[in-house]
């Protein structure tokens, strides 16, 4: 039986935070470059607060602790996203892909554009896993690892090629990344990725439905289910003619003003 507090509320919370956080990060990373240092600093403070929240919440098994760990994981993730999209932590290569690059050479060049970011994410994931290994509440580490996996899947699919490689969310100073996207096409990799993410969502949903009504386990499994469904939706956007501006157009207002100013 579907429970309001154990199933519905976690889903609403996840969607609301996903929508607002994505838009805010896009807004911050599409402003003037002079503001990036401040954005990274604010993101860093948020990341530290998030890490502390995860560590404290990991010692308690309550619905509030689950939500606290979830929010903490998102704050840590947001810090990494701001660092990448501002260019503070991306990779040593910051130029377009060489036109003649093919196969492993193209993969090597593409990896060099994001390797610092990926290493930082992997190390953070390992740190959270080790810190919460024997903790009663491990949802913070699980949320972060899940988002890492979903984002890595998106990047690999973009590299291989997807029908809709929308780039509206990409800041102007990262335009060179577009040259590493594969040609627009539907691939078996994208189809399998969506299927696997939906299968994982089904697994978490099963845990949520089997957990005691209103329990922390139900809330945690529901949060993971909602994140998987959002991950599947983001992958589906890569297959459909969807524009990021349809949902987050307000986040690009500043970008338009900056470009107009440059033209003048």
C-alpha positions in Angstrom: 0.0 0.0 0.0 1.3 3.5 -0.9 2.0 5.6 2.1 1.9 9.4 2.0 4.8 10.1 4.3 6.9 7.1 3.3 6.4 7.1 -0.4 4.8 10.3 -1.8 6.5 13.0 0.3 10.1 11.6 -0.4 9.2 11.7 -4.2 7.9 15.3 -4.0 10.9 16.4 -2.0 13.3 14.8 -4.5 11.7 16.3 -7.6 11.4 19.7 -6.0 15.1 19.8 -4.9 16.3 18.4 -8.2 14.4 21.1 -10.1 15.5 24.0 -8.0 19.1 22.8 -7.4 19.7 22.2 -11.2 18.4 25.6 -12.0 20.4 27.4 -9.3 23.6 25.7 -10.4 22.9 26.6 -14.0 22.2 30.2 -13.0 25.4 30.5 -11.0 27.5 29.0 -13.8 26.1 31.1 -16.5 26.9 34.5 -14.9 30.0 36.6 -15.5 33.3 34.7 -14.8 34.2 37.3 -12.2 31.5 35.7 -10.0 32.8 32.2 -10.3 35.2 32.4 -7.4 32.5 33.4 -5.1 30.2 30.7 -6.4 32.9 28.0 -5.8 33.4 29.4 -2.3 29.7 29.3 -1.4 29.5 25.8 -2.9 32.5 24.8 -0.8 30.8 26.0 2.4 27.7 24.1 1.4 29.8 21.0 0.7 31.4 21.1 4.1 28.0 21.6 5.7 26.7 18.7 3.7 29.6 16.4 4.8 29.0 17.3 8.4 25.3 16.6 8.0 26.0 13.2 6.5 28.4 12.3 9.3 26.0 13.3 12.1 22.9 11.8 10.4 24.7 8.5 9.8 24.6 7.8 13.5 20.8 7.9 13.7 18.1 5.8 12.1 15.1 8.2 11.9 13.2 9.7 9.0 14.7 13.1 9.8 18.2 11.7 9.8 17.5 10.1 6.4 16.4 13.4 5.0 19.4 15.2 6.5 21.8 12.7 5.0 20.0 13.1 1.6 20.3 16.9 1.8 23.9 16.6 2.8 24.7 14.4 -0.1 23.1 16.9 -2.5 25.1 19.8 -1.0 28.3 17.8 -1.5 27.3 16.9 -5.0 26.3 20.5 -5.8 29.8 21.7 -4.7 31.4 19.3 -7.3 28.9 20.4 -10.0 29.7 24.1 -9.4 33.4 23.3 -9.5 33.1 21.5 -12.8 30.8 24.0 -14.6 32.8 27.0 -13.5 35.9 25.3 -14.8 37.6 25.2 -11.3 37.8 21.4 -11.4 37.4 20.0 -14.9 40.6 18.6 -16.6 43.9 19.6 -18.0 42.6 19.7 -21.6 40.4 22.8 -22.3 40.4 22.9 -26.1 38.2 21.3 -28.7 38.7 17.8 -29.9 41.2 17.4 -32.8 39.1 16.9 -36.0 41.1 13.8 -37.0 40.9 12.1 -33.6 39.3 8.7 -33.7 38.8 5.7 -31.4 41.1 5.6 -28.3 42.8 8.9 -29.2 39.4 10.6 -29.1 38.5 8.9 -25.9 41.8 10.0 -24.3 41.3 13.6 -25.3 37.7 13.6 -24.0 38.8 12.0 -20.7 41.4 14.7 -20.3 38.7 17.4 -20.3 36.9 16.0 -17.2 39.4 13.7 -15.5 40.0 16.0 -12.5 36.3 16.2 -11.9 35.8 12.5 -12.2 38.7 11.7 -9.8 37.3 14.2 -7.2 33.9 12.5 -7.5 35.4 9.0 -7.1 37.5 10.0 -4.1 34.5 11.7 -2.4 32.4 8.6 -3.0 35.1 6.4 -1.5 35.4 8.7 1.4 31.6 8.7 2.1 31.5 4.9 1.8 34.4 4.4 4.2 33.0 6.9 6.7 29.6 5.3 6.8 30.7 1.7 6.3 29.5 0.5 9.7 27.1 3.4 10.4 23.4 2.7 11.1 22.3 5.2 8.4 24.2 4.9 5.1 21.8 6.8 2.8 24.1 9.8 2.3 26.8 7.6 0.7 24.2 5.7 -1.3 22.7 8.9 -2.7 26.1 10.3 -3.7 27.2 7.0 -5.3 23.9 6.7 -7.2 24.2 10.2 -8.6 27.8 9.6 -9.5 26.8 6.5 -11.5 23.9 8.2 -13.2 26.1 11.2 -14.2 28.9 8.9 -15.5 26.4 7.0 -17.6 25.2 10.3 -19.1 28.7 11.4 -20.0 29.6 8.1 -21.6 26.3 8.2 -23.7 27.0 11.7 -24.8 30.5 10.7 -25.9 29.2 7.7 -27.8 26.4 9.7 -29.3 22.7 10.3 -28.5 19.7 11.6 -30.7 19.5 14.8 -28.7 22.7 16.2 -27.3 21.1 19.3 -25.9 23.7 21.8 -24.6 21.6 24.7 -23.3 22.8 23.9 -19.7 26.4 24.1 -20.7 28.1 27.5 -19.9 29.7 29.4 -22.8 33.2 28.9 -21.4 32.7 25.1 -21.7 31.6 25.2 -25.4 34.7 23.2 -26.3 33.1 20.1 -24.7 30.5 19.9 -27.4 33.3 18.8 -29.8 33.6 15.6 -27.8 30.0 14.6 -28.2 29.2 11.7 -30.5 27.1 12.2 -33.6 23.3 12.4 -33.1 22.0 8.9 -33.2 20.2 6.3 -31.1 22.5 3.6 -29.8 22.0 0.3 -27.9 24.0 1.8 -25.0 21.4 4.5 -24.3 18.6 2.0 -24.5 20.3 -0.4 -22.2 21.2 2.5 -19.8 17.6 3.5 -19.5 16.5 -0.1 -19.0 19.1 -0.7 -16.3 18.2 2.5 -14.4 14.5 1.6 -14.5 15.3 -1.8 -13.3 17.3 -0.3 -10.4 14.3 2.0 -9.6 12.1 -1.0 -9.6 14.4 -2.7 -7.1 14.4 0.3 -4.8 10.6 0.6 -5.1 10.3 -3.0 -4.0 12.3 -2.2 -0.9 10.2 0.8 -0.2 6.9 -1.1 -0.6 8.2 -3.9 1.7 9.5 -1.7 4.4 7.4 -1.0 7.5 5.0 1.9 7.0 6.5 5.3 7.7 9.9 3.8 8.6 13.3 5.4 7.8 13.9 2.4 5.5 10.8 3.2 3.6 11.8 6.9 3.3 15.3 6.1 2.2 14.3 3.5 -0.4 11.7 6.0 -1.8 14.3 8.7 -2.1 16.6 6.3 -4.0 13.7 5.3 -6.2 12.8 8.9 -7.1 16.5 9.6 -7.9 16.6 6.6 -10.3 13.4 7.7 -12.0 14.8 11.2 -12.5 18.0 9.7 -13.8 16.0 7.6 -16.3 14.1 10.8 -17.3 17.4 12.7 -17.9 18.6 9.8 -20.1 15.2 9.8 -21.9 15.7 13.5 -22.6 18.9 12.5 -24.5 16.7 10.4 -26.8 13.8 12.9 -27.3 13.8 16.5 -28.8 13.7 18.1 -25.3 15.2 21.5 -24.6 16.7 22.3 -21.2 15.3 25.8 -21.5 11.8 24.4 -21.3 12.3 23.8 -17.6 15.2 26.0 -16.6 14.8 29.0 -19.0 14.9 31.3 -15.9 18.4 30.2 -15.2 19.7 31.5 -18.5 18.4 35.0 -18.2 21.7 36.3 -17.0 23.6 34.5 -19.8 21.5 36.4 -22.4 22.2 39.8 -20.7 25.9 39.1 -20.6 26.1 38.1 -24.3 24.1 41.2 -25.3 26.4 43.3 -23.3 29.4 41.8 -25.1 27.9 42.5 -28.5 27.3 46.1 -27.6 
